[in-house]
């Protein structure tokens, strides 16, 4: 007998269309179930958190009103006018704010360098493909989880109580959080490396340290630098609000302006922070691209 006698008949266009429609319907049902679950979870969370939607919608107009108010001068010959009509009066505290902004950048820089260093040292012990024992790996991962789970402001409050007001509390708080965040990113990069160079060095009798140095580090260094630069941008924004709890930086003056209703000062400080973060973003992007291009 010929093979064609036993071959099933090819599906018709109608059958293929019906199969496609059934698959689409199945995916839609799955999406609807998922979306319904998310919606119910949001409603349950709002109910447990006692979110008052009526209060929210009755006061939502105050937000744009506040944004508009901070761009209106409240003193001087141009009182009541838009801030751009009197830029010197708007940025009357520019010298002091720039000094505080420099403190903020130094806080973020020192914290990023030290946090990246600690995260770098710990990530090799947290990766699951580098021969580290399970208890050590479990312990290091839990430490990194604790460091990145607790908010920076909570750490800052603790360190302010321990070391008093000033930048040191902000630096320590950001170091701890950066260690946890970068440590996780670093060990996830390590777990995706090519294992062939590692196996080759191990087979040749190289020690664990030399294997990390010559087989692992060249594969991940560009990613490590990229993540560290990105974290620096994040830490600049984080350091900007450390002053809210007395941990130094420009956030201290920003919080004072908010509390005392110095509306133009709020917008002036925010503009300085936004410009600074934008410049850092542009610079670090160039550095990141150049470094990655050189390493590849």
C-alpha positions as a printed NumPy array, in Angstrom:
array([[  0.   ,   0.   ,   0.   ],
       [  1.086,   3.559,  -0.559],
       [  1.889,   5.863,   2.332],
       [ -0.791,   8.312,   1.259],
       [ -3.456,   5.731,   2.095],
       [ -2.574,   6.036,   5.772],
       [ -1.873,   9.802,   5.892],
       [ -4.561,  11.913,   7.552],
       [ -6.331,  14.402,   5.358],
       [ -4.853,  17.917,   5.623],
       [ -6.987,  20.332,   7.628],
       [ -9.293,  22.521,   5.658],
       [ -9.295,  26.284,   5.793],
       [-12.493,  26.181,   7.832],
       [-10.896,  23.876,  10.376],
       [ -7.807,  26.065,  10.653],
       [ -9.974,  29.165,  11.075],
       [-12.023,  27.457,  13.778],
       [ -8.855,  26.352,  15.594],
       [ -7.45 ,  29.877,  15.406],
       [-10.705,  31.391,  16.698],
       [-10.781,  28.908,  19.584],
       [ -7.198,  29.771,  20.549],
       [ -7.92 ,  33.513,  20.414],
       [-11.037,  33.023,  22.547],
       [ -9.029,  31.019,  25.076],
       [ -6.412,  33.751,  25.368],
       [ -9.125,  36.393,  25.746],
       [-10.786,  34.419,  28.538],
       [ -7.461,  34.035,  30.293],
       [ -6.805,  37.773,  29.978],
       [-10.274,  38.628,  31.302],
       [ -9.78 ,  36.323,  34.283],
       [ -6.409,  37.907,  34.995],
       [ -7.741,  41.473,  34.606],
       [-10.7  ,  40.687,  36.856],
       [ -8.353,  39.272,  39.489],
       [ -6.157,  42.383,  39.373],
       [ -9.203,  44.676,  39.621],
       [-10.551,  42.755,  42.609],
       [ -7.128,  42.851,  44.266],
       [ -6.93 ,  46.636,  43.766],
       [-10.418,  47.104,  45.221],
       [ -9.586,  44.87 ,  48.177],
       [ -6.334,  46.743,  48.794],
       [ -8.136,  50.081,  48.648],
       [-10.801,  48.857,  51.046],
       [ -8.259,  47.493,  53.53 ],
       [ -6.204,  50.691,  53.283],
       [ -9.372,  52.767,  53.847],
       [ -8.948,  54.721,  50.625],
       [-11.705,  57.324,  50.402],
       [-12.408,  57.934,  46.713],
       [-14.918,  60.654,  47.525],
       [-12.281,  62.581,  49.471],
       [ -9.772,  61.966,  46.682],
       [-11.979,  63.353,  43.907],
       [-13.235,  66.247,  46.032],
       [ -9.643,  67.432,  46.654],
       [ -7.93 ,  66.476,  43.411],
       [ -8.313,  70.03 ,  42.122],
       [ -5.877,  71.224,  44.788],
       [ -2.967,  69.462,  43.107],
       [ -2.963,  71.495,  39.853],
       [ -3.728,  74.593,  41.924],
       [ -0.58 ,  73.971,  43.976],
       [  1.496,  73.365,  40.849],
       [  0.251,  76.644,  39.425],
       [  0.919,  78.479,  42.696],
       [  4.605,  77.504,  42.878],
       [  5.228,  79.296,  39.572],
       [  3.768,  82.591,  40.781],
       [  5.98 ,  85.116,  42.613],
       [  4.652,  86.044,  46.04 ],
       [  6.963,  88.99 ,  46.866],
       [  9.012,  91.72 ,  45.239],
       [  8.077,  94.181,  42.509],
       [  6.642,  91.383,  40.349],
       [  4.506,  89.78 ,  43.053],
       [  1.608,  87.883,  41.527],
       [  3.396,  87.484,  38.185],
       [  4.831,  84.39 ,  36.514],
       [  8.274,  83.501,  37.841],
       [ 10.013,  84.096,  34.498],
       [  9.239,  87.822,  34.789],
       [ 11.778,  88.063,  37.632],
       [ 14.313,  85.247,  37.332],
       [ 16.827,  86.843,  39.772],
       [ 14.053,  87.131,  42.341],
       [ 12.946,  83.575,  41.663],
       [ 16.449,  82.175,  42.154],
       [ 17.364,  84.519,  44.997],
       [ 19.016,  81.642,  46.929],
       [ 20.91 ,  80.173,  43.975],
       [ 24.314,  80.216,  45.689],
       [ 23.066,  78.397,  48.78 ],
       [ 20.997,  75.95 ,  46.743],
       [ 23.936,  75.084,  44.491],
       [ 26.07 ,  74.317,  47.546],
       [ 23.339,  72.073,  48.92 ],
       [ 22.932,  70.477,  45.495],
       [ 26.672,  69.767,  45.442],
       [ 26.245,  68.074,  48.845],
       [ 23.435,  65.987,  47.352],
       [ 25.627,  64.915,  44.424],
       [ 28.472,  63.994,  46.769],
       [ 26.093,  61.962,  48.943],
       [ 24.844,  60.095,  45.878],
       [ 28.356,  59.608,  44.47 ],
       [ 29.951,  58.244,  47.636],
       [ 26.939,  56.05 ,  48.373],
       [ 26.879,  54.678,  44.823],
       [ 30.596,  53.831,  44.803],
       [ 30.505,  52.086,  48.172],
       [ 27.143,  50.412,  47.535],
       [ 28.355,  49.12 ,  44.167],
       [ 31.533,  47.82 ,  45.811],
       [ 29.621,  45.936,  48.505],
       [ 27.127,  44.628,  45.958],
       [ 30.034,  43.498,  43.766],
       [ 31.649,  41.595,  46.622],
       [ 28.406,  39.9  ,  47.651],
       [ 27.029,  39.038,  44.222],
       [ 29.584,  36.278,  43.606],
       [ 28.391,  34.561,  46.786],
       [ 24.725,  34.884,  45.767],
       [ 24.94 ,  33.511,  42.227],
       [ 23.682,  29.976,  41.813],
       [ 26.102,  28.878,  39.095],
       [ 29.503,  29.659,  40.622],
       [ 29.923,  26.767,  43.001],
       [ 28.966,  28.564,  46.202],
       [ 27.373,  26.397,  48.887],
       [ 23.589,  26.605,  49.233],
       [ 23.579,  27.915,  52.864],
       [ 25.984,  30.74 ,  51.987],
       [ 24.01 ,  31.612,  48.871],
       [ 20.731,  31.588,  50.816],
       [ 22.133,  33.824,  53.572],
       [ 23.661,  36.366,  51.2  ],
       [ 20.465,  36.605,  49.161],
       [ 18.421,  37.254,  52.296],
       [ 20.828,  40.015,  53.312],
       [ 20.49 ,  41.647,  49.902],
       [ 16.704,  41.341,  50.112],
       [ 16.659,  43.094,  53.473],
       [ 18.908,  45.891,  52.199],
       [ 16.73 ,  46.682,  49.184],
       [ 13.328,  46.022,  50.778],
       [ 13.496,  48.584,  53.587],
       [ 12.946,  52.093,  52.105],
       [ 15.867,  54.491,  52.089],
       [ 13.987,  57.025,  54.221],
       [ 13.503,  54.412,  56.937],
       [ 17.22 ,  53.685,  56.968],
       [ 17.881,  57.426,  56.98 ],
       [ 15.654,  57.911,  60.038],
       [ 17.506,  55.126,  61.847],
       [ 20.907,  56.567,  60.979],
       [ 19.83 ,  60.107,  61.924],
       [ 18.948,  58.798,  65.371],
       [ 22.254,  56.936,  65.571],
       [ 24.623,  59.526,  64.079],
       [ 22.672,  62.771,  64.313],
       [ 21.602,  65.185,  61.595],
       [ 23.813,  65.538,  58.565],
       [ 24.963,  63.942,  55.315],
       [ 26.471,  60.841,  56.928],
       [ 22.996,  59.477,  57.664],
       [ 21.963,  59.973,  54.041],
       [ 25.148,  58.354,  52.737],
       [ 24.722,  55.281,  54.945],
       [ 21.039,  54.913,  54.053],
       [ 21.709,  55.009,  50.318],
       [ 24.718,  52.679,  50.658],
       [ 22.567,  50.016,  52.281],
       [ 19.806,  50.268,  49.692],
       [ 22.256,  50.413,  46.783],
       [ 24.049,  47.315,  48.049],
       [ 20.817,  45.346,  48.011],
       [ 19.624,  46.627,  44.634],
       [ 22.911,  46.287,  42.761],
       [ 23.762,  43.   ,  44.457],
       [ 20.604,  41.445,  43.021],
       [ 21.174,  42.876,  39.551],
       [ 24.796,  41.754,  39.595],
       [ 24.154,  38.159,  40.584],
       [ 21.37 ,  37.862,  38.013],
       [ 23.902,  38.92 ,  35.365],
       [ 26.341,  36.328,  36.717],
       [ 23.756,  33.586,  36.4  ],
       [ 23.433,  34.254,  32.656],
       [ 27.101,  34.039,  31.708],
       [ 28.609,  31.535,  29.301],
       [ 29.817,  28.636,  31.468],
       [ 32.351,  27.292,  28.971],
       [ 35.236,  29.602,  30.033],
       [ 34.47 ,  28.789,  33.676],
       [ 34.535,  25.054,  33.014],
       [ 37.759,  25.419,  31.053],
       [ 39.615,  27.19 ,  33.862],
       [ 38.282,  24.793,  36.485],
       [ 39.441,  21.85 ,  34.368],
       [ 42.914,  23.399,  34.128],
       [ 43.153,  23.576,  37.939],
       [ 42.558,  27.294,  38.456],
       [ 41.379,  28.449,  41.87 ],
       [ 37.893,  29.843,  42.453],
       [ 39.257,  33.388,  42.724],
       [ 41.212,  33.139,  39.473],
       [ 38.205,  31.62 ,  37.744],
       [ 36.079,  34.591,  38.798],
       [ 38.784,  37.004,  37.71 ],
       [ 39.604,  35.614,  34.267],
       [ 36.488,  33.674,  33.201],
       [ 33.57 ,  35.501,  34.802],
       [ 34.495,  39.16 ,  35.298],
       [ 35.333,  39.926,  31.627],
       [ 31.853,  38.731,  30.638],
       [ 29.941,  40.877,  33.117],
       [ 32.038,  43.995,  33.718],
       [ 30.268,  46.148,  31.123],
       [ 26.865,  45.238,  32.574],
       [ 28.089,  45.965,  36.089],
       [ 29.286,  49.428,  35.079],
       [ 26.043,  50.117,  33.218],
       [ 23.932,  49.184,  36.241],
       [ 26.145,  51.214,  38.585],
       [ 25.784,  54.328,  36.411],
       [ 22.033,  53.854,  36.263],
       [ 21.969,  53.476,  40.027],
       [ 23.877,  56.753,  40.394],
       [ 21.067,  58.555,  38.572],
       [ 18.532,  56.933,  40.905],
       [ 20.597,  57.821,  43.97 ],
       [ 20.786,  61.478,  42.986],
       [ 16.999,  61.585,  43.082],
       [ 16.995,  59.61 ,  46.331],
       [ 19.572,  61.89 ,  47.932],
       [ 17.439,  64.887,  46.987],
       [ 14.781,  63.83 ,  49.495],
       [ 17.128,  62.641,  52.245],
       [ 16.946,  66.135,  53.691],
       [ 13.275,  65.539,  54.497],
       [ 14.436,  63.58 ,  57.536],
       [ 17.483,  65.738,  58.276],
       [ 19.996,  63.645,  56.338],
       [ 21.579,  66.559,  54.482],
       [ 21.448,  67.8  ,  50.923],
       [ 19.109,  70.109,  49.082],
       [ 16.074,  68.175,  50.292],
       [ 16.355,  69.952,  53.615],
       [ 15.73 ,  73.362,  52.023],
       [ 13.037,  71.879,  49.79 ],
       [ 11.178,  70.498,  52.798],
       [ 11.505,  73.811,  54.63 ],
       [ 10.102,  75.688,  51.62 ],
       [  7.149,  73.282,  51.425],
       [  6.391,  73.548,  55.138],
       [  6.626,  77.335,  55.207],
       [  4.649,  77.763,  51.959],
       [  7.492,  79.479,  50.104],
       [  5.906,  78.553,  46.791],
       [  8.425,  80.087,  44.324],
       [ 11.298,  78.536,  46.29 ],
       [  9.737,  75.097,  45.835],
       [  9.638,  75.463,  42.055],
       [ 13.161,  76.941,  41.898],
       [ 14.65 ,  74.035,  43.846],
       [ 12.691,  71.494,  41.805],
       [ 13.926,  73.057,  38.559],
       [ 17.527,  72.809,  39.779],
       [ 17.05 ,  69.148,  40.712],
       [ 15.402,  68.327,  37.367],
       [ 18.175,  70.033,  35.387],
       [ 20.843,  68.25 ,  37.431],
       [ 19.258,  64.83 ,  36.965],
       [ 18.813,  65.456,  33.227],
       [ 22.482,  66.415,  32.839],
       [ 23.592,  63.357,  34.804],
       [ 21.374,  61.188,  32.633],
       [ 22.969,  62.539,  29.45 ],
       [ 26.518,  62.2  ,  30.798],
       [ 26.093,  58.691,  32.188],
       [ 24.4  ,  57.543,  28.977],
       [ 27.433,  58.65 ,  26.964],
       [ 29.841,  57.042,  29.422],
       [ 27.82 ,  53.829,  29.433],
       [ 27.726,  53.578,  25.632],
       [ 31.411,  54.353,  25.285],
       [ 32.414,  51.798,  27.905],
       [ 30.229,  49.082,  26.405],
       [ 31.609,  49.815,  22.93 ],
       [ 35.199,  49.574,  24.196],
       [ 34.605,  46.304,  26.055],
       [ 32.956,  44.694,  23.036]])
